[in-house]
Amino acid sequence: MDYATTVDRVSSLKETVGRYGIWSAGLRSEDPARRGEIAESAAELDELGFGVIWLGNGSEVRHAAPIVGATSRLTVATSIQSIWQYEAADTAARFAELDAAHPGRFLLGLGVSHAKLTDRYRRPWSAMAGYLDALDAEGVPAERRVLAALGPKMLELSRDRSAGSHPYLVTPEHTARAREILGDAPLLAPEFKVVLETDPGRARSLARDVLAFYLQLPNYTNNFLSLGFTEDDLADGGSDRLVDAVFAWGDEDRIRGRIDAFHAAGADHVALQLVDDQPRDAMRRPAWRRLAGLLS
């Protein structure tokens, strides 16, 4: 496929995914008893106008099929399937099966994960490039995949070998940097966490409960340091400055303003993850409705 065709198809993808999506690990489950609840929740998100359901870290192609089947319009994406989880040929086969049943409804989000989470981790850029080579050979279109890219080299790879980038746990400043590297054409769809809470102490406490895990992973902490945060910001669960940069909290106007800052910095789409005191796999339908309302 020539470059112009790829650009045209990515442009079409941008229109399809729209400005906002929902990021939720709760919208996938191995429990058959939860399928009805998940299908109803996904269908409501479709009706609310969200453009993408991002299925959360560790999601796989197979998790997308029930959501695609329960909805009529939106795109369903992995966010993020680790390249160490399946060989590229297996991923391509699952992609082809889903795309044959529901053409154009699935977006393959890929990432290299973290050294602390897999003993297979090695040479992340080279491993991702090789994985994309194998997907190319199996016929998975470049414009139907995005990379969880944080640093410059991986952002360049996402620009050259995919539809674009879906960076996780970032700030508008990172988005501006990523847009400069990507250029205008690729999709830039950062994830952003939202706490629907106006009390500063409670909001930051909920945020730190989530942030603690990621502060153990050098990919994220090194990215924070590159954005001007300090080791002090990374200590003791994260400084107020760091928490306030990577989470939106407050009244609806303040939250809307924080989300708008990503678009102003160059994002095409923002994947919104709600943070609260519920279990990770909870359905957050009232909060999703509230979020849809403040975005309208």
Steps between C-alpha positions, in 0.01 A plus 500: 500500500635843412549779753213717368253213538613439857463869586148504353401196704645643820305821433186289471591324826530835676148590392371163615653506848399859571630713784425279801510137603462297816791299639379218725642164599156417642356462151668166455452185703556125489179450704201402282265632768624854434452498123153654513607779734803577284297496179242740645771735627680500166176567313429798725848643437426469129174691548675766711718582202843380609709407198716222646490248781860435606504169682778567749854381556544130427203484266511268200331478161263234632368740765377736229265263318212508756517881521498542123201268483311696766548838330415643161732792439800553724851361462631243749873504575748306706683727742746348509575150377859413583712376211640235734154353556451338158709438195419743220352225283251413775406864546456541125274195481279631781493842336397351165221296659354800682537732203327250271201488734493876571698690236671816619374487858821394675826684569803302616685681778847358563768565758831361624386477864765533773807309611348448846188339352647242263823302494492514118565874491798593285605773253151654487538705183651216299243255635212727401646564156535127444145440619370758253703335223323174577157667510574656161584158362170365636300782343399705806463857363721768651202734534320248724760495777639756749800485731525592868791734434657728761856574388619655174617179332176314565298804393693506173425130454130562565510779241670290235345157559151551643201731512658688787549496875293426811726616786401412857536710816612820333449875514407764241869590489578147389222524243655814352837325479342192344314705240821669397663162442199341333414787270144584402380180335523223766238442767599620847269357767640539853340336801399735785364420846199682644391514865145634532572646842524863615671446836877533441603259775264224394568551129877479547468200730300310236753604237798384706338160554521454122827682440698292752526202265629706208764673712674161520546487121801684350331557163258736672731653758766575238233665287393716794861604558535590133198730538662699779381316810760415762583201717319681781184501287526121468544435873236410760227414251555804281501871575188711469660653192537160331156377605334818374683469168397143418150497652208735446290574808277779622174643376375432150642818350845424636490140377379609157781754486761236582369273223486789254868568572591172330316600185661843510840329522434293189297193599240376254324283758521459878437161662342576838545266794281561804671457837296437815482265799318223314661170396705511182242296306197703612254643249498877544186583306374796708847656492533437126168678448623793707823508302309497171292792627796721588658429159189594302 
